[in-house]
């Protein structure tokens, strides 16, 4: 028996080590300090008061309190790790993020903490856009005709029918005065004049996919999408005209700056601008490798851009005399 004691002790030690190695233990917490915002794809940017919030792949939500100079990761519960496609704040404190698997997250503290309010475990259909107002309904649109509406600032959601059938609804925007437009697949354009209570489908001069829509001023709207196609309406979306932006690559996002200029960004890093309410365009950048999926105005002459290369800042200090069709690098 004594001769076998060393062997028994060795066996016990090996067994104990194996049990320890494979036993369930809490994982070490990730450092909550900083994250490299250029190492994750960013699909959406939004302001939460003076703060900037970015969302992207694998459910990542980043927060910056220094105008995008540095970023930290927000808390998400539960973390489904599904890609987030868009984020929108209806007030400096209350924001909504949407993504794949019908995932909807909500924050009430300006983006520090996010709580899941919806997740579709049976289907992977993505939600692609979100828009709303603090005192009114909030809408989320997505694939296969999904239009969800919330009447409690994003806490609960219900499905709303539209005349779009199963067409993908890629984007929704409003002017804050009761007029809303949805843009989608096969040139789909849905217009509402009663804050989204009812919707009408409008004729489109373009039958390809539209990826975004932007409210301008005085009843003017832009819709934009594949192969550089841009449509413009001057009558609250009732009729639309096709415009030439001199770029044949797709546009994925657009904003109207404080000075009323319009910026569109998209495939291959394309950037075009308009200084006449979206009627004519100057090409500022084109021909890159990595696409831009979102853009945010950061004040006079400064943009935040999000896309395949993460988040980056860009100065709008281009030559004022740049002609339509010209390319500046």
N, C-alpha and C positions, 0 to 999 in steps of 0.2 A: 504493500500500500504506500509505504514511504517512497518507494522508487517511482511511483506514478504521480506523486504530488506535484513535482515541477511541471509535468505535462498538463495536469489538470489546472494548475494555476495559469499556465500560458493560454490554455483554451478559454478559460474564464475571462482573461484579459482581452483576448481577441474578440470574444462574443460581446463583451461590454463595450469595446470600441465600436463594433459594428452597430450595436443598438443605439449608441450615442450619435453616430454619423447619420443614421437614417431616421432617427426619431424626429417628429414634427416640432419645429421651434420657430418662434417669430423671426421674420427676416429683419435685418438691420434697417433702420429708417434711412431714406435718402436724405442727403443734405438739403436743407430747405433754403439755402442761400441763393445761388445764382445758377442759371442754366444758359447754355449757349443758344441764343435764338436763331443762329444761322445753321443749326444742325438738325432742324426739324421742319417739315413742310408746314407752312402757315396758310390757311384757307380763308380766314376771316379776321378783320380788325375792327375795333369799335372803341369809342370814348366812353368812359364812365366818370363824368365830371372832368377833372384834370388828369385822371389816370387813363392809360391805354391798356386794352385787353386784347390778346391774340389767341386764336384757337386753331387746331390743326390735327395732324395725323396722330393715331393711337390715343385719342382723347386728351391730348395735351392742351392745357390752358395756361397761358403766361400773362403776367401782370407787370407793368412798368409804371413807376412813379416819377421817372425823369425823362419823359418824352421819347422813350425808346432807346435810351443809352444803355440801360441794363434791365435784366428781366429776372423774375423769380416765378416758380411754379405755384399755381393756386391749388387748393385742396378740393378734390372731387370725390363725392361719396354717393353711391359706390362707383368705383372706377371701372367702367366696362371696357375701356381701351378701344372703343370704336372711334373711327375718324369723325371729327367734328368739322362741319362745312361752313358754318356761319354763326355770328354772334351779333346781338343787338341789345342796346340798353334803352329802356323806356323812361328811365330816370337815372340820376347819378348812382343810385344804390341798387336798383332792380334791373337785372339783365337776364337774357335768355340765350342759350346756345343750343344749336340743333346739329344732328349728324346722322350717320349710318345707323341702321337697325331702329329707325324711328326714335332715336335717342334725343331727349330734351332735358337740359339741365337749367337750373334757375339759381340765381344769386340774389341776396338781399343786402349784401354788405359791400357792394361796389366791386365784386369780383374776387375777393379773397377766398371765399368758400362757395362751392357749388353743390347743389343737391339734385339728384335725379328725380324728375317728376313723371317721366314716361320712358319706356324701353320696350320694344317689340321683340320678344324672344322667339316668336314664330316666323318672322320675316326679316330679311336684311335690307328692305327697301329704305333708301336714304331720304332724309329731309334735307333740303338744299338751301332754304332761305327763311328768314324770319324778319318780321316788321310789326310795329305797333306803336301805340301812344299810351301815356300814363293813365289817362282818364277814359280810354276806350278799349276796344278789342285788340288782341294780339294775334297775328296770323303766322302760320308756318306752312310752307309749300314743299312739295317733293315729287318723287317719282310716281308714275302711274296715277296721276291726277290727285295726289294727296293735297288736301287743303284742310288744315286743322285750325281751330279758333279757340281762344281762351278769353273768358270774360272776367277773370280774376287775376289779371297781371301775370299770367303764365303758370299759375299753380295747378290748374286742371285744363284738360283739352278735350274737344269733341270734333268729329269729322263733319265737314260742311260740303255739300254737293256743289259741283260747278258744271258748266256746259262744255268742259274740256275733255270729257270722257277719261280715257286712261293715258292721255298725253302727259309727259313729264312736265311739271311746273317748276321751272328752274329758279325763278326770282319773283319777289313781290316788293313793292315800295308804295309809299303814300306821300301826299303833300301836306298832311297834318290838318287838312280842311275837308275831309270826307271823301276825297278822290283817291282811288287806289288802282294800280295796274299790276297784273301778273303776266310775265313773259315765259314762254316755254317752247317745247318741241314742236317741229313743223310750223314755225311761225305763229304759234298760239299767242294771242293777245286777249286777255280778259280785263274788262274795265268795270269798276264800281263807282257810283256817285253817291252812295249812301253808307259810307264807312264800312263796306264789305258785307252788308246784309244781303245784297243781291249782286249777281255778276252777269255781264253780257259779253259774248264773244264778238270781237271786231275783225273785219277783213284786214289781212296783212299782205303787203307787197313782196314779202319774202317767205318762202316755204321751208327754209332750213331752221335749225335750232337757234333760239334766242336765249342767251345766258344771263342777261341782266336788264334792269330797267331803272331809270333815273328821273326824278321829278326836277324840273328846272324852275321856271317862274311864269306867271301870267298864263297858266294853262298849258305850257309846253312840257313835253316829255320826250325822253330818248329810250329806245330799246336797242340792244346790241347783241351780237352773237358770232356765229361761225363765219369764217372767211372774210372778216373785216366788215360785215354788213351792219349798218346802223340805220335805224328808222327814227323819224321825228314826227311828233304830233303837236299841233298848236291849238287843239280843241278838246283838251282833257281826254285824249286817247280815242276819240270817235273815229278819226281818220289818220292815216300814217303815210309818210312819204319816205322813199329810199334815198340815202345820202352816200356820197363817195368819200371815204376817209383816206384813200391812197395807200391802204395797207390791206394785204390779202390774208392776214392771219387773224385768228379768232380773238375777240375781246371777252374778258371774263369779269371785269369790274370797272366802275366809273364813279367819279365824284364831281360835285360842283364846289369850287373853291369860294372863299369869302368874297373874292373880287368878281365872282360870277363866271370865271373861266371854267371850262369842263376838261377833265382829264380822263382818258380811257387807257386801260392797260390790259395786256393779255399774253397770248402765245409767243414764245421766243423772246420775252422781255419787251414786247412792243409797247410804246407809249406814244399817244397822240394827244394833242390839246386843241381846244377851240376857245376863241375869245369873243365869239358872236352867238352865244347860246346854242351851240351845237350845230350851226349851219354849215360852217367850213372848218377844215382841220389842218394842222401842221404836224408832220411826223417828227417826233423828237428822238426816238430810238426804235430800232428794229433789227432783226437778224441775229438775236442772241440764241442761247441754248436753253436756258431755264426760264420757264413761264412765270408770269405774275398773275396771282389769283385775287388779290385784294389791294386796296389803296386807301390811305387815310390822310386828310389834310391836317398838317401840324402847325399851321400858321403861315405868315408871309414867306412864300418861296420855299417851303419845306414840305416834303411828303414822307410818309412811311409806306413802304411797299412790302407785301407779303407774297410768298410763293414757294416754289420748289427749293429755293436757297434760303428759306427762313425769312427773317425780317431784316430790312435794310432801310437806311435813310437816304433821301435824294434831294438835292437842291434843284429848284426850277429856274436857275439862273442861266437860261438859254438866250441866245441872241434874239432880240425882239423882232428882227427882220426876217426870221426864218420863214420861208415860203411854204405853202402847202406842197407836200411831196418831197421836201428836202429832208435829209437825214443828218442829224448831228450826233456825234458820239462824245 
